[in-house]
Amino acid sequence: MPTPFNLTPGEYSLLKKLRTPWAIQDFLETLPINFEPEGDTCLSPRRVLRERRAHCMEGAMLAALALRIQGEQPLVVDLTAAPHDQDHVITVFRRHGLWGAISKTNHSVLRYREPIFRTIRELALSFFHEYTDPIGRKTLRSYSAPVNLARFDKKGWMTSEEDVWYIPQLLSEVRHYPLLTRPHLATLRRADPLEIAAGKLTAWKKKK
C-alpha cells in the first residue's frame, strides 16, 4: 500500500508519531539550526529530515506537513520585518476555535505560541515586543493571511530534492496586513538592555 504524500515509510512513521502541535514543536527543537554554510537553502521536508537541519522557513514547512499527516491543513504565515531586519515564517493551527503557532528559531524569542488567539492578527501581535534588532528597535511590521501549502502539491514541495524557492517567493507576494501606523512607528520605545541580552541567547552555535 503506497505511503501518503509520496513519503517513505520511515518518513511517514516518524511524522505520524507527532500527534500534537507541541510534539511537532519538540521535534523541531531537536534539529540543529541551518546556518546554510554552503549558501542559501530552502530545503523540502524530506531533505530536512535527512540532513537534520532547518531554519525558520524549512521548519515551518516540516511542521505544516506533520500537521497535515494528522488531518489538519498545512498553513504557514509570513511575518515581515523592517528592511534592515529579517522576516520570519510560522506554522499556524487552531484548537477550540483559537489560533496558535509552531516556530523554528535559534533564539530565545519568536517561539511556540499556545492556541489562545482569536485572530491571526492577535497571534502576529504576540511576537511584536520580542521582535527586535541587535540594538533594540522593534521591527515587526506586517503579517500575511495563512497560506495553504497544499497548493504546491503538484510541484512536489514535501519530497523535492531541489530547493523549493517558489514557496517563500509566493509568501513574499501574497497580501500582507500592516500592524502599525506611521504615528505608532514614531513613538516606539526600544527594548531595554536586559531584553536585548535575552534576545541574543541561542540554542545552536555556528561552527567556526
DRENDO-1510 file (C-alpha; in Angstrom, 1 decimal, always signed):
<recs>
REC; n; res; u; v; w
REC; 1; MET; +0.0; +0.0; +0.0 .
REC; 2; PRO; +1.5; +3.4; -1.0 .
REC; 3; THR; +2.6; +5.7; +1.8 .
REC; 4; PRO; +0.6; +9.1; +1.8 .
REC; 5; PHE; +2.2; +12.1; +0.1 .
REC; 6; ASN; +5.0; +10.1; -1.6 .
REC; 7; LEU; +6.8; +9.8; +1.7 .
REC; 8; THR; +9.0; +6.8; +2.5 .
REC; 9; PRO; +7.6; +4.5; +5.2 .
REC; 10; GLY; +10.3; +5.8; +7.6 .
REC; 11; GLU; +9.4; +9.5; +7.0 .
REC; 12; TYR; +5.7; +8.9; +7.4 .
REC; 13; SER; +6.1; +6.8; +10.5 .
REC; 14; LEU; +8.3; +9.5; +12.2 .
REC; 15; LEU; +5.9; +12.3; +11.4 .
REC; 16; LYS; +2.8; +10.3; +12.2 .
REC; 17; LYS; +4.1; +9.9; +15.8 .
REC; 18; LEU; +4.0; +13.7; +16.2 .
REC; 19; ARG; +0.3; +13.8; +17.1 .
REC; 20; THR; +0.1; +17.3; +18.6 .
REC; 21; PRO; +1.4; +20.7; +17.8 .
REC; 22; TRP; +3.6; +20.7; +20.9 .
REC; 23; ALA; +5.0; +17.3; +19.9 .
REC; 24; ILE; +5.9; +18.8; +16.5 .
REC; 25; GLN; +7.5; +21.8; +18.2 .
REC; 26; ASP; +9.5; +19.5; +20.5 .
REC; 27; PHE; +10.8; +17.6; +17.4 .
REC; 28; LEU; +11.8; +20.8; +15.7 .
REC; 29; GLU; +13.9; +21.7; +18.8 .
REC; 30; THR; +16.0; +18.6; +18.2 .
REC; 31; LEU; +17.0; +19.8; +14.8 .
REC; 32; PRO; +20.1; +22.0; +14.6 .
REC; 33; ILE; +19.6; +25.3; +13.1 .
REC; 34; ASN; +20.5; +25.5; +9.4 .
REC; 35; PHE; +23.3; +28.1; +9.2 .
REC; 36; GLU; +23.5; +27.5; +5.4 .
REC; 37; PRO; +27.2; +27.0; +5.2 .
REC; 38; GLU; +27.2; +26.3; +1.5 .
REC; 39; GLY; +24.8; +29.2; +0.7 .
REC; 40; ASP; +21.1; +29.9; +0.9 .
REC; 41; THR; +18.8; +27.0; +1.0 .
REC; 42; CYS; +15.1; +26.2; +1.1 .
REC; 43; LEU; +15.1; +22.5; +1.9 .
REC; 44; SER; +12.0; +20.4; +1.5 .
REC; 45; PRO; +10.7; +18.5; +4.5 .
REC; 46; ARG; +12.3; +15.3; +3.1 .
REC; 47; ARG; +15.7; +17.0; +3.0 .
REC; 48; VAL; +15.2; +18.5; +6.4 .
REC; 49; LEU; +14.6; +15.0; +7.9 .
REC; 50; ARG; +17.6; +13.6; +6.0 .
REC; 51; GLU; +20.1; +16.4; +6.6 .
REC; 52; ARG; +18.9; +17.1; +10.2 .
REC; 53; ARG; +18.9; +20.9; +10.0 .
REC; 54; ALA; +16.3; +23.6; +9.4 .
REC; 55; HIS; +15.9; +27.4; +9.5 .
REC; 56; CYS; +12.5; +29.1; +10.1 .
REC; 57; MET; +11.1; +28.6; +6.6 .
REC; 58; GLU; +12.3; +24.9; +6.4 .
REC; 59; GLY; +11.0; +24.2; +9.9 .
REC; 60; ALA; +7.6; +25.8; +9.1 .
REC; 61; MET; +7.2; +23.5; +6.0 .
REC; 62; LEU; +8.1; +20.4; +8.0 .
REC; 63; ALA; +5.7; +21.4; +10.8 .
REC; 64; ALA; +3.0; +22.0; +8.2 .
REC; 65; LEU; +3.5; +18.5; +6.7 .
REC; 66; ALA; +3.4; +17.0; +10.2 .
REC; 67; LEU; +0.1; +18.7; +10.9 .
REC; 68; ARG; -1.2; +17.6; +7.5 .
REC; 69; ILE; -0.5; +13.9; +8.4 .
REC; 70; GLN; -2.7; +14.4; +11.4 .
REC; 71; GLY; -5.5; +15.5; +9.2 .
REC; 72; GLU; -5.0; +19.3; +9.5 .
REC; 73; GLN; -4.4; +22.0; +6.9 .
REC; 74; PRO; -0.7; +22.8; +6.2 .
REC; 75; LEU; -0.9; +26.5; +6.9 .
REC; 76; VAL; +2.0; +29.0; +7.2 .
REC; 77; VAL; +2.1; +32.7; +7.9 .
REC; 78; ASP; +4.8; +35.2; +6.9 .
REC; 79; LEU; +5.8; +37.8; +9.4 .
REC; 80; THR; +7.6; +40.7; +7.8 .
REC; 81; ALA; +10.1; +43.0; +9.4 .
REC; 82; ALA; +11.6; +46.4; +8.7 .
REC; 83; PRO; +14.0; +46.4; +5.8 .
REC; 84; HIS; +17.1; +46.2; +8.0 .
REC; 85; ASP; +15.8; +43.0; +9.8 .
REC; 86; GLN; +14.9; +39.5; +8.8 .
REC; 87; ASP; +11.4; +38.1; +8.2 .
REC; 88; HIS; +10.1; +35.0; +10.0 .
REC; 89; VAL; +7.7; +32.2; +9.0 .
REC; 90; ILE; +5.5; +30.3; +11.3 .
REC; 91; THR; +3.1; +27.4; +11.0 .
REC; 92; VAL; -0.4; +28.1; +12.4 .
REC; 93; PHE; -3.1; +25.8; +13.7 .
REC; 94; ARG; -6.4; +26.0; +15.5 .
REC; 95; ARG; -7.7; +24.4; +18.7 .
REC; 96; HIS; -11.2; +25.1; +20.0 .
REC; 97; GLY; -11.5; +27.9; +17.5 .
REC; 98; LEU; -8.4; +29.7; +18.6 .
REC; 99; TRP; -5.0; +30.1; +16.8 .
REC; 100; GLY; -1.6; +29.0; +17.9 .
REC; 101; ALA; +1.8; +28.7; +16.2 .
REC; 102; ILE; +4.7; +26.4; +15.7 .
REC; 103; SER; +8.0; +28.2; +15.2 .
REC; 104; LYS; +11.6; +27.2; +14.4 .
REC; 105; THR; +14.1; +29.7; +15.6 .
REC; 106; ASN; +17.6; +29.7; +17.0 .
REC; 107; HIS; +16.8; +32.4; +19.5 .
REC; 108; SER; +15.1; +32.6; +22.9 .
REC; 109; VAL; +12.2; +34.6; +21.4 .
REC; 110; LEU; +9.9; +34.2; +18.5 .
REC; 111; ARG; +9.0; +30.7; +19.7 .
REC; 112; TYR; +5.9; +28.5; +20.0 .
REC; 113; ARG; +2.6; +30.2; +20.8 .
REC; 114; GLU; -0.3; +28.5; +22.6 .
REC; 115; PRO; -3.6; +28.4; +20.8 .
REC; 116; ILE; -5.2; +31.2; +22.7 .
REC; 117; PHE; -5.5; +33.9; +20.0 .
REC; 118; ARG; -8.8; +34.8; +18.3 .
REC; 119; THR; -7.4; +36.0; +15.1 .
REC; 120; ILE; -4.2; +35.8; +13.0 .
REC; 121; ARG; -3.6; +39.4; +13.8 .
REC; 122; GLU; -3.7; +38.8; +17.5 .
REC; 123; LEU; -1.3; +35.9; +17.0 .
REC; 124; ALA; +1.1; +38.0; +15.0 .
REC; 125; LEU; +1.0; +40.8; +17.6 .
REC; 126; SER; +2.1; +38.4; +20.2 .
REC; 127; PHE; +5.5; +38.4; +18.5 .
REC; 128; PHE; +5.8; +42.2; +18.4 .
REC; 129; HIS; +7.6; +43.1; +21.6 .
REC; 130; GLU; +10.2; +40.3; +21.2 .
REC; 131; TYR; +10.8; +41.1; +17.5 .
REC; 132; THR; +13.8; +43.4; +17.9 .
REC; 133; ASP; +17.1; +44.0; +16.1 .
REC; 134; PRO; +20.5; +43.9; +17.9 .
REC; 135; ILE; +20.2; +47.5; +19.2 .
REC; 136; GLY; +16.7; +47.1; +20.5 .
REC; 137; ARG; +14.5; +48.5; +17.7 .
REC; 138; LYS; +11.1; +46.8; +17.4 .
REC; 139; THR; +11.0; +45.7; +13.8 .
REC; 140; LEU; +7.9; +43.6; +13.1 .
REC; 141; ARG; +5.7; +45.3; +10.6 .
REC; 142; SER; +3.1; +43.1; +8.9 .
REC; 143; TYR; +1.7; +39.6; +8.6 .
REC; 144; SER; +0.2; +37.5; +5.8 .
REC; 145; ALA; -3.0; +35.6; +5.7 .
REC; 146; PRO; -2.4; +31.9; +6.2 .
REC; 147; VAL; -1.1; +30.2; +3.0 .
REC; 148; ASN; -2.2; +26.5; +2.5 .
REC; 149; LEU; +0.9; +24.7; +1.2 .
REC; 150; ALA; -1.3; +22.1; -0.4 .
REC; 151; ARG; -1.5; +24.5; -3.4 .
REC; 152; PHE; +2.1; +23.4; -4.2 .
REC; 153; ASP; +1.4; +19.6; -4.2 .
REC; 154; LYS; +1.9; +19.3; -7.9 .
REC; 155; LYS; +5.4; +20.8; -7.5 .
REC; 156; GLY; +6.3; +18.1; -5.0 .
REC; 157; TRP; +7.2; +20.5; -2.2 .
REC; 158; MET; +7.1; +17.8; +0.5 .
REC; 159; THR; +9.7; +15.5; -1.1 .
REC; 160; SER; +11.6; +17.6; -3.5 .
REC; 161; GLU; +15.4; +17.1; -3.9 .
REC; 162; GLU; +15.7; +20.6; -5.2 .
REC; 163; ASP; +15.3; +23.8; -3.1 .
REC; 164; VAL; +11.6; +24.9; -3.0 .
REC; 165; TRP; +12.2; +28.6; -3.5 .
REC; 166; TYR; +8.7; +29.0; -5.0 .
REC; 167; ILE; +7.2; +28.8; -1.5 .
REC; 168; PRO; +9.0; +31.8; +0.1 .
REC; 169; GLN; +8.6; +33.6; -3.2 .
REC; 170; LEU; +4.8; +33.3; -3.0 .
REC; 171; LEU; +4.8; +34.2; +0.7 .
REC; 172; SER; +6.5; +37.5; -0.3 .
REC; 173; GLU; +3.9; +38.2; -2.9 .
REC; 174; VAL; +0.6; +37.4; -1.0 .
REC; 175; ARG; -1.3; +40.2; +0.7 .
REC; 176; HIS; +0.2; +41.4; +4.0 .
REC; 177; TYR; -1.6; +43.3; +6.7 .
REC; 178; PRO; +0.2; +46.2; +8.5 .
REC; 179; LEU; +0.5; +46.0; +12.3 .
REC; 180; LEU; +1.4; +49.6; +12.8 .
REC; 181; THR; +0.6; +53.1; +11.5 .
REC; 182; ARG; +3.1; +55.9; +11.0 .
REC; 183; PRO; +2.2; +57.5; +14.3 .
REC; 184; HIS; +2.9; +54.2; +16.0 .
REC; 185; LEU; +6.3; +53.9; +14.4 .
REC; 186; ALA; +7.3; +57.3; +15.6 .
REC; 187; THR; +6.6; +56.5; +19.3 .
REC; 188; LEU; +8.1; +53.0; +19.7 .
REC; 189; ARG; +10.3; +52.5; +22.8 .
REC; 190; ARG; +13.4; +50.5; +22.3 .
REC; 191; ALA; +13.9; +47.2; +24.2 .
REC; 192; ASP; +16.0; +47.7; +27.3 .
REC; 193; PRO; +19.4; +46.1; +27.8 .
REC; 194; LEU; +18.1; +43.0; +29.6 .
REC; 195; GLU; +15.6; +42.4; +26.8 .
REC; 196; ILE; +18.3; +42.8; +24.2 .
REC; 197; ALA; +20.6; +40.4; +26.1 .
REC; 198; ALA; +17.7; +37.8; +26.3 .
REC; 199; GLY; +17.2; +38.1; +22.5 .
REC; 200; LYS; +20.8; +37.2; +21.9 .
REC; 201; LEU; +20.5; +33.8; +23.6 .
REC; 202; THR; +20.8; +31.0; +21.1 .
REC; 203; ALA; +20.2; +27.2; +21.1 .
REC; 204; TRP; +22.8; +26.3; +18.5 .
REC; 205; LYS; +26.2; +27.8; +17.9 .
REC; 206; LYS; +27.6; +28.3; +14.5 .
REC; 207; LYS; +30.7; +26.3; +13.9 .
REC; 208; LYS; +33.8; +28.3; +13.2 .
</recs>
